[in-house]
Amino acid sequence: MTASPYILALNAAEGVLQIIVARQDEGGSYTCLCAEDRQAPSQGAELLAPALADALERLCLTPKDIGRIAVVRGPGSFTGLRLVLATASGLSRTTGAWQAGLDYLPLLAASALQAIPANRAAPRQAWVLTHARRNLVHLQGLLEQPDVLLAPHPVCEILVCSPAEAVLYLKNAPASPAASLVLGSGLTRNREFFIQALKSSESLLLLPPAFDHPSFDALLNAVTQADYGPTDPTPLYIRPADAIDNLERIAASLGLDPEAAKQRLRELTVD
């Protein structure tokens, strides 16, 4: 790892490209030097390199000045995750910067818990639902830590389920003393359904789409707590890529033998 105090954070998990550049001073405090986001639902590959180059140029920095890189590793868009993970890996190999992976759902939970004041002293829960694919969401419950700036603690593994199954889970989850926050793109895309299905659940507070992406404060806090190392972060894929599920159709459209394509995929992905 280089001795540089500059840290880069990248997120493209869900259609918004987020870039943070921060500096750690000698006392251990962090100062955010640049925080920007760009709507990039299908143009992340075209936007990331120019946006990053522009941010560094405005700060009079070069990639070699970056000592650590924190990158959101999932779950989320396969294209977005691969984009930032590959970028971080390439920068690390050319500059010696160490890397850390950030889990996306705790970032969303932390954003909401930090932004919404607590009415009680007891820790609160946040239920994060993000879009997985049509009629599927990622679902995870997270518990607020005594210090709200610490990453919330998962109370269950990440589930992949339908919105209807998510409702059953939310209704039967152990109640917390304070109202549990419910947020994320999975809620936004199915908002009317969740409003109707959960209208009798007074212990759940459904948050607006403003909480569908991490706040810069939550990202910066995660950067300060991350565990950096010399190896690439492992991507967090919860479900198979659409291309894998549609491999036979894709292979046929390209004039390839579907069974040969499956065998080639197995060869490429074997540990």
Contacts in CASP RR format, 6 or more apart in sequence:
PFRMAT RR
TARGET T0000
AUTHOR 0000-0000-0000
METHOD contacts of the structure
MODEL  1
MTASPYILALNAAEGVLQIIVARQDEGGSYTCLCAEDRQAPSQGAELLAP
ALADALERLCLTPKDIGRIAVVRGPGSFTGLRLVLATASGLSRTTGAWQA
GLDYLPLLAASALQAIPANRAAPRQAWVLTHARRNLVHLQGLLEQPDVLL
APHPVCEILVCSPAEAVLYLKNAPASPAASLVLGSGLTRNREFFIQALKS
SESLLLLPPAFDHPSFDALLNAVTQADYGPTDPTPLYIRPADAIDNLERI
AASLGLDPEAAKQRLRELTVD
1 67 0 8 1.000
1 68 0 8 1.000
1 96 0 8 1.000
1 97 0 8 1.000
1 98 0 8 1.000
1 228 0 8 1.000
1 229 0 8 1.000
1 230 0 8 1.000
2 64 0 8 1.000
2 66 0 8 1.000
2 67 0 8 1.000
2 95 0 8 1.000
2 96 0 8 1.000
2 97 0 8 1.000
3 67 0 8 1.000
4 65 0 8 1.000
4 66 0 8 1.000
4 67 0 8 1.000
4 97 0 8 1.000
5 23 0 8 1.000
5 24 0 8 1.000
5 25 0 8 1.000
5 67 0 8 1.000
6 21 0 8 1.000
6 22 0 8 1.000
6 23 0 8 1.000
6 33 0 8 1.000
6 61 0 8 1.000
6 65 0 8 1.000
6 66 0 8 1.000
6 67 0 8 1.000
6 68 0 8 1.000
7 20 0 8 1.000
7 21 0 8 1.000
7 22 0 8 1.000
7 23 0 8 1.000
7 24 0 8 1.000
7 30 0 8 1.000
7 66 0 8 1.000
7 67 0 8 1.000
7 68 0 8 1.000
7 69 0 8 1.000
7 70 0 8 1.000
7 223 0 8 1.000
8 19 0 8 1.000
8 20 0 8 1.000
8 21 0 8 1.000
8 52 0 8 1.000
8 66 0 8 1.000
8 68 0 8 1.000
8 69 0 8 1.000
8 70 0 8 1.000
8 88 0 8 1.000
8 91 0 8 1.000
8 97 0 8 1.000
9 18 0 8 1.000
9 19 0 8 1.000
9 20 0 8 1.000
9 21 0 8 1.000
9 22 0 8 1.000
9 69 0 8 1.000
9 70 0 8 1.000
9 71 0 8 1.000
9 102 0 8 1.000
9 219 0 8 1.000
9 220 0 8 1.000
9 222 0 8 1.000
9 223 0 8 1.000
10 17 0 8 1.000
10 18 0 8 1.000
10 19 0 8 1.000
10 48 0 8 1.000
10 52 0 8 1.000
10 69 0 8 1.000
10 70 0 8 1.000
10 71 0 8 1.000
10 72 0 8 1.000
10 84 0 8 1.000
10 87 0 8 1.000
10 88 0 8 1.000
11 17 0 8 1.000
11 18 0 8 1.000
11 71 0 8 1.000
11 72 0 8 1.000
11 84 0 8 1.000
11 102 0 8 1.000
11 104 0 8 1.000
11 107 0 8 1.000
11 214 0 8 1.000
11 219 0 8 1.000
12 18 0 8 1.000
12 40 0 8 1.000
12 44 0 8 1.000
12 48 0 8 1.000
12 72 0 8 1.000
12 77 0 8 1.000
12 80 0 8 1.000
12 81 0 8 1.000
12 83 0 8 1.000
12 84 0 8 1.000
13 72 0 8 1.000
13 74 0 8 1.000
13 75 0 8 1.000
13 76 0 8 1.000
13 77 0 8 1.000
13 80 0 8 1.000
13 81 0 8 1.000
13 104 0 8 1.000
14 76 0 8 1.000
14 77 0 8 1.000
14 104 0 8 1.000
14 130 0 8 1.000
14 131 0 8 1.000
14 185 0 8 1.000
14 212 0 8 1.000
14 213 0 8 1.000
15 39 0 8 1.000
15 40 0 8 1.000
15 41 0 8 1.000
15 44 0 8 1.000
15 77 0 8 1.000
15 80 0 8 1.000
16 37 0 8 1.000
16 38 0 8 1.000
16 39 0 8 1.000
16 40 0 8 1.000
16 213 0 8 1.000
17 37 0 8 1.000
17 38 0 8 1.000
17 39 0 8 1.000
17 40 0 8 1.000
17 44 0 8 1.000
17 47 0 8 1.000
17 48 0 8 1.000
17 51 0 8 1.000
18 35 0 8 1.000
18 36 0 8 1.000
18 37 0 8 1.000
18 213 0 8 1.000
18 214 0 8 1.000
18 216 0 8 1.000
18 219 0 8 1.000
19 34 0 8 1.000
19 35 0 8 1.000
19 36 0 8 1.000
19 37 0 8 1.000
19 51 0 8 1.000
19 52 0 8 1.000
19 55 0 8 1.000
20 32 0 8 1.000
20 34 0 8 1.000
20 35 0 8 1.000
20 216 0 8 1.000
20 219 0 8 1.000
20 220 0 8 1.000
20 223 0 8 1.000
21 32 0 8 1.000
21 33 0 8 1.000
21 34 0 8 1.000
21 55 0 8 1.000
21 56 0 8 1.000
21 59 0 8 1.000
21 61 0 8 1.000
21 66 0 8 1.000
22 30 0 8 1.000
22 31 0 8 1.000
22 32 0 8 1.000
22 33 0 8 1.000
22 220 0 8 1.000
22 223 0 8 1.000
23 30 0 8 1.000
23 31 0 8 1.000
23 33 0 8 1.000
24 30 0 8 1.000
24 224 0 8 1.000
25 31 0 8 1.000
30 220 0 8 1.000
30 223 0 8 1.000
30 224 0 8 1.000
32 216 0 8 1.000
32 220 0 8 1.000
33 59 0 8 1.000
34 55 0 8 1.000
34 58 0 8 1.000
34 59 0 8 1.000
35 216 0 8 1.000
35 219 0 8 1.000
35 220 0 8 1.000
36 51 0 8 1.000
36 55 0 8 1.000
37 213 0 8 1.000
38 47 0 8 1.000
38 51 0 8 1.000
40 47 0 8 1.000
40 48 0 8 1.000
44 79 0 8 1.000
44 80 0 8 1.000
44 83 0 8 1.000
45 79 0 8 1.000
45 83 0 8 1.000
48 83 0 8 1.000
48 84 0 8 1.000
48 87 0 8 1.000
49 87 0 8 1.000
52 87 0 8 1.000
56 62 0 8 1.000
56 63 0 8 1.000
56 65 0 8 1.000
63 91 0 8 1.000
63 94 0 8 1.000
63 95 0 8 1.000
64 94 0 8 1.000
64 95 0 8 1.000
66 91 0 8 1.000
66 95 0 8 1.000
66 97 0 8 1.000
67 95 0 8 1.000
67 96 0 8 1.000
67 97 0 8 1.000
67 98 0 8 1.000
68 97 0 8 1.000
68 98 0 8 1.000
68 99 0 8 1.000
68 100 0 8 1.000
68 226 0 8 1.000
68 228 0 8 1.000
69 88 0 8 1.000
69 91 0 8 1.000
69 92 0 8 1.000
69 97 0 8 1.000
69 98 0 8 1.000
69 99 0 8 1.000
69 100 0 8 1.000
70 99 0 8 1.000
70 100 0 8 1.000
70 101 0 8 1.000
70 102 0 8 1.000
70 222 0 8 1.000
70 223 0 8 1.000
70 226 0 8 1.000
70 228 0 8 1.000
71 84 0 8 1.000
71 85 0 8 1.000
71 87 0 8 1.000
71 88 0 8 1.000
71 99 0 8 1.000
71 100 0 8 1.000
71 101 0 8 1.000
71 102 0 8 1.000
71 233 0 8 1.000
72 81 0 8 1.000
72 84 0 8 1.000
72 101 0 8 1.000
72 102 0 8 1.000
72 103 0 8 1.000
72 104 0 8 1.000
72 107 0 8 1.000
72 214 0 8 1.000
73 81 0 8 1.000
73 85 0 8 1.000
73 101 0 8 1.000
73 102 0 8 1.000
73 103 0 8 1.000
73 104 0 8 1.000
73 233 0 8 1.000
73 234 0 8 1.000
73 235 0 8 1.000
73 236 0 8 1.000
74 81 0 8 1.000
74 103 0 8 1.000
74 104 0 8 1.000
74 235 0 8 1.000
74 236 0 8 1.000
74 237 0 8 1.000
75 81 0 8 1.000
75 104 0 8 1.000
75 105 0 8 1.000
75 130 0 8 1.000
75 132 0 8 1.000
75 138 0 8 1.000
75 158 0 8 1.000
75 236 0 8 1.000
75 237 0 8 1.000
75 238 0 8 1.000
75 239 0 8 1.000
76 104 0 8 1.000
76 130 0 8 1.000
76 132 0 8 1.000
76 138 0 8 1.000
78 237 0 8 1.000
78 241 0 8 1.000
78 242 0 8 1.000
81 235 0 8 1.000
81 236 0 8 1.000
81 237 0 8 1.000
82 235 0 8 1.000
85 232 0 8 1.000
85 233 0 8 1.000
85 235 0 8 1.000
88 99 0 8 1.000
88 232 0 8 1.000
88 233 0 8 1.000
89 99 0 8 1.000
89 232 0 8 1.000
91 97 0 8 1.000
92 98 0 8 1.000
92 99 0 8 1.000
92 230 0 8 1.000
92 232 0 8 1.000
98 228 0 8 1.000
98 229 0 8 1.000
98 230 0 8 1.000
99 228 0 8 1.000
99 229 0 8 1.000
99 230 0 8 1.000
99 231 0 8 1.000
99 232 0 8 1.000
99 233 0 8 1.000
100 223 0 8 1.000
100 226 0 8 1.000
100 227 0 8 1.000
100 228 0 8 1.000
100 229 0 8 1.000
100 233 0 8 1.000
101 226 0 8 1.000
101 233 0 8 1.000
101 234 0 8 1.000
102 219 0 8 1.000
102 222 0 8 1.000
102 223 0 8 1.000
102 226 0 8 1.000
103 236 0 8 1.000
104 130 0 8 1.000
104 214 0 8 1.000
104 236 0 8 1.000
105 128 0 8 1.000
105 130 0 8 1.000
105 138 0 8 1.000
105 140 0 8 1.000
105 141 0 8 1.000
105 142 0 8 1.000
105 158 0 8 1.000
106 142 0 8 1.000
106 151 0 8 1.000
106 152 0 8 1.000
106 154 0 8 1.000
106 222 0 8 1.000
107 214 0 8 1.000
107 218 0 8 1.000
107 219 0 8 1.000
107 222 0 8 1.000
108 126 0 8 1.000
108 128 0 8 1.000
108 130 0 8 1.000
108 183 0 8 1.000
108 184 0 8 1.000
108 211 0 8 1.000
108 212 0 8 1.000
108 213 0 8 1.000
108 214 0 8 1.000
108 218 0 8 1.000
109 126 0 8 1.000
109 128 0 8 1.000
109 141 0 8 1.000
109 142 0 8 1.000
109 152 0 8 1.000
109 181 0 8 1.000
109 183 0 8 1.000
110 151 0 8 1.000
110 152 0 8 1.000
110 214 0 8 1.000
110 218 0 8 1.000
110 221 0 8 1.000
110 222 0 8 1.000
111 211 0 8 1.000
111 213 0 8 1.000
111 214 0 8 1.000
111 215 0 8 1.000
111 217 0 8 1.000
111 218 0 8 1.000
112 126 0 8 1.000
112 181 0 8 1.000
112 183 0 8 1.000
112 207 0 8 1.000
112 211 0 8 1.000
113 124 0 8 1.000
113 126 0 8 1.000
113 144 0 8 1.000
113 148 0 8 1.000
113 152 0 8 1.000
113 181 0 8 1.000
114 148 0 8 1.000
114 149 0 8 1.000
114 215 0 8 1.000
114 217 0 8 1.000
114 218 0 8 1.000
114 221 0 8 1.000
115 211 0 8 1.000
115 215 0 8 1.000
116 181 0 8 1.000
116 207 0 8 1.000
118 124 0 8 1.000
118 144 0 8 1.000
118 148 0 8 1.000
118 178 0 8 1.000
119 178 0 8 1.000
120 177 0 8 1.000
120 178 0 8 1.000
122 176 0 8 1.000
122 177 0 8 1.000
122 178 0 8 1.000
123 143 0 8 1.000
123 144 0 8 1.000
123 145 0 8 1.000
123 146 0 8 1.000
123 176 0 8 1.000
124 143 0 8 1.000
124 144 0 8 1.000
124 176 0 8 1.000
124 178 0 8 1.000
124 179 0 8 1.000
124 180 0 8 1.000
124 181 0 8 1.000
125 141 0 8 1.000
125 142 0 8 1.000
125 143 0 8 1.000
125 144 0 8 1.000
125 155 0 8 1.000
125 173 0 8 1.000
125 176 0 8 1.000
125 180 0 8 1.000
125 181 0 8 1.000
126 141 0 8 1.000
126 142 0 8 1.000
126 144 0 8 1.000
126 152 0 8 1.000
126 180 0 8 1.000
126 181 0 8 1.000
126 182 0 8 1.000
126 183 0 8 1.000
127 139 0 8 1.000
127 140 0 8 1.000
127 141 0 8 1.000
127 142 0 8 1.000
127 170 0 8 1.000
127 173 0 8 1.000
127 180 0 8 1.000
127 181 0 8 1.000
127 182 0 8 1.000
127 183 0 8 1.000
127 204 0 8 1.000
128 138 0 8 1.000
128 139 0 8 1.000
128 140 0 8 1.000
128 141 0 8 1.000
128 142 0 8 1.000
128 183 0 8 1.000
128 184 0 8 1.000
129 137 0 8 1.000
129 138 0 8 1.000
129 139 0 8 1.000
129 166 0 8 1.000
129 182 0 8 1.000
129 183 0 8 1.000
129 184 0 8 1.000
129 185 0 8 1.000
129 186 0 8 1.000
129 187 0 8 1.000
130 137 0 8 1.000
130 138 0 8 1.000
130 184 0 8 1.000
130 185 0 8 1.000
130 186 0 8 1.000
131 137 0 8 1.000
131 138 0 8 1.000
131 185 0 8 1.000
131 186 0 8 1.000
131 189 0 8 1.000
132 138 0 8 1.000
132 160 0 8 1.000
132 238 0 8 1.000
132 239 0 8 1.000
133 239 0 8 1.000
133 242 0 8 1.000
135 162 0 8 1.000
135 163 0 8 1.000
136 160 0 8 1.000
136 161 0 8 1.000
136 162 0 8 1.000
136 239 0 8 1.000
137 160 0 8 1.000
137 161 0 8 1.000
137 162 0 8 1.000
137 163 0 8 1.000
137 166 0 8 1.000
137 186 0 8 1.000
137 190 0 8 1.000
138 158 0 8 1.000
138 159 0 8 1.000
138 160 0 8 1.000
138 186 0 8 1.000
138 238 0 8 1.000
139 158 0 8 1.000
139 159 0 8 1.000
139 160 0 8 1.000
139 161 0 8 1.000
139 166 0 8 1.000
139 169 0 8 1.000
140 154 0 8 1.000
140 156 0 8 1.000
140 157 0 8 1.000
140 158 0 8 1.000
140 159 0 8 1.000
141 154 0 8 1.000
141 155 0 8 1.000
141 156 0 8 1.000
141 173 0 8 1.000
142 152 0 8 1.000
142 153 0 8 1.000
142 154 0 8 1.000
142 155 0 8 1.000
143 152 0 8 1.000
143 153 0 8 1.000
143 154 0 8 1.000
143 155 0 8 1.000
143 176 0 8 1.000
144 152 0 8 1.000
145 151 0 8 1.000
145 152 0 8 1.000
145 153 0 8 1.000
149 221 0 8 1.000
150 225 0 8 1.000
151 221 0 8 1.000
151 222 0 8 1.000
151 225 0 8 1.000
158 238 0 8 1.000
159 166 0 8 1.000
159 169 0 8 1.000
160 238 0 8 1.000
160 239 0 8 1.000
161 169 0 8 1.000
163 186 0 8 1.000
163 190 0 8 1.000
163 193 0 8 1.000
163 194 0 8 1.000
163 197 0 8 1.000
164 197 0 8 1.000
166 194 0 8 1.000
167 194 0 8 1.000
167 197 0 8 1.000
167 198 0 8 1.000
170 182 0 8 1.000
170 198 0 8 1.000
170 201 0 8 1.000
170 204 0 8 1.000
171 198 0 8 1.000
171 201 0 8 1.000
173 180 0 8 1.000
175 203 0 8 1.000
176 203 0 8 1.000
179 202 0 8 1.000
179 203 0 8 1.000
179 204 0 8 1.000
179 205 0 8 1.000
180 203 0 8 1.000
180 204 0 8 1.000
180 205 0 8 1.000
181 205 0 8 1.000
181 207 0 8 1.000
182 194 0 8 1.000
182 198 0 8 1.000
182 204 0 8 1.000
182 205 0 8 1.000
182 206 0 8 1.000
182 207 0 8 1.000
183 206 0 8 1.000
183 207 0 8 1.000
183 211 0 8 1.000
183 212 0 8 1.000
184 207 0 8 1.000
184 209 0 8 1.000
184 211 0 8 1.000
184 212 0 8 1.000
185 212 0 8 1.000
187 194 0 8 1.000
187 206 0 8 1.000
187 207 0 8 1.000
188 209 0 8 1.000
188 212 0 8 1.000
191 206 0 8 1.000
194 206 0 8 1.000
195 206 0 8 1.000
198 204 0 8 1.000
198 206 0 8 1.000
243 250 0 8 1.000
244 265 0 8 1.000
247 258 0 8 1.000
247 261 0 8 1.000
247 262 0 8 1.000
247 265 0 8 1.000
248 258 0 8 1.000
248 261 0 8 1.000
248 262 0 8 1.000
250 261 0 8 1.000
251 257 0 8 1.000
251 258 0 8 1.000
251 260 0 8 1.000
251 261 0 8 1.000
252 258 0 8 1.000
END
